Amino acid sequence: MDRVAVRQSVFDELGIILVDKSEIREGATFEDLVLDEHDIERLFSALGKKFKVEFPDFMKAKPTALAMVVDMIMFRRGETVGDSKESGSEA
């Protein structure tokens, strides 16, 4: 699954939790989205089941940006953050 699909899955899960979906964007933090502890736990639980990953506790305790959640899913699944699935030139 590429980064765009993972990001959309994160946004979709947030759409289930949030009443006001207008603030959902990759740069938004949990604080921006006015997520409480229960909402954050619900989000990580749903994403953990969907992607079969566990999230570090520090991500739940600070104002984490959605981009970091997407990056962590990609990392935990063993995919690169830029995951283009194509071989580029060596640097």
C-alpha positions in Angstrom: 0.0 0.0 0.0 1.5 3.3 -1.0 1.7 6.5 1.2 -1.3 8.1 -0.5 -3.5 5.1 0.3 -2.3 4.9 3.9 -3.0 8.7 4.3 -6.5 8.2 3.0 -7.1 5.4 5.4 -6.0 7.6 8.3 -8.3 10.4 7.1 -11.2 7.9 6.7 -10.8 6.6 10.3 -10.7 10.2 11.5 -13.9 10.9 9.5 -15.6 8.2 11.6 -14.5 9.8 14.9 -14.8 13.5 14.1 -18.0 15.6 13.7 -16.1 18.5 12.0 -14.1 17.0 9.2 -13.0 20.3 7.8 -9.7 20.3 9.7 -8.5 16.9 8.5 -5.3 17.5 6.6 -1.9 15.9 6.7 -0.3 18.8 8.7 -3.0 18.8 11.4 -2.2 17.7 14.9 -4.4 15.9 17.4 -4.7 19.2 19.1 -5.8 21.0 15.9 -8.5 18.3 15.5 -9.6 18.6 19.1 -9.1 14.9 19.7 -9.4 13.8 23.4 -7.6 10.8 24.8 -10.5 8.5 24.0 -10.6 9.7 20.4 -6.8 9.2 20.0 -7.0 5.7 21.5 -9.9 4.9 19.2 -7.9 6.1 16.2 -4.8 4.1 17.0 -6.8 1.0 17.8 -8.6 1.1 14.5 -5.4 1.9 12.6 -3.5 -0.8 14.5 -6.1 -3.4 13.5 -6.3 -2.3 9.9 -2.5 -2.2 9.3 -1.5 -4.8 11.8 1.0 -2.4 13.5 1.5 -1.1 17.1 2.2 2.5 17.8 4.7 3.8 20.4 3.1 5.4 23.4 4.9 8.7 22.8 2.7 9.3 19.7 -0.4 9.1 21.9 0.9 11.5 24.5 2.0 14.5 22.5 0.4 16.7 19.7 1.3 14.4 16.9 0.8 15.5 13.3 -1.2 13.2 11.0 1.9 13.0 8.7 3.8 11.4 11.5 1.0 8.8 12.0 1.2 8.0 8.2 5.0 7.8 8.3 4.9 5.5 11.4 2.5 3.1 9.6 4.8 3.0 6.6 7.8 2.4 8.8 6.2 -0.3 10.9 5.0 -2.1 7.7 8.6 -2.0 6.4 7.9 0.4 3.6 9.8 3.6 2.9 8.2 6.9 3.8 8.5 8.0 0.1 7.3 4.6 -1.0 7.2 5.0 -4.8 7.7 1.2 -5.5 10.2 2.0 -8.2 14.0 1.7 -8.3 15.7 5.0 -8.7 19.3 5.9 -9.4 21.8 5.4 -6.7 23.1 8.5 -4.9 
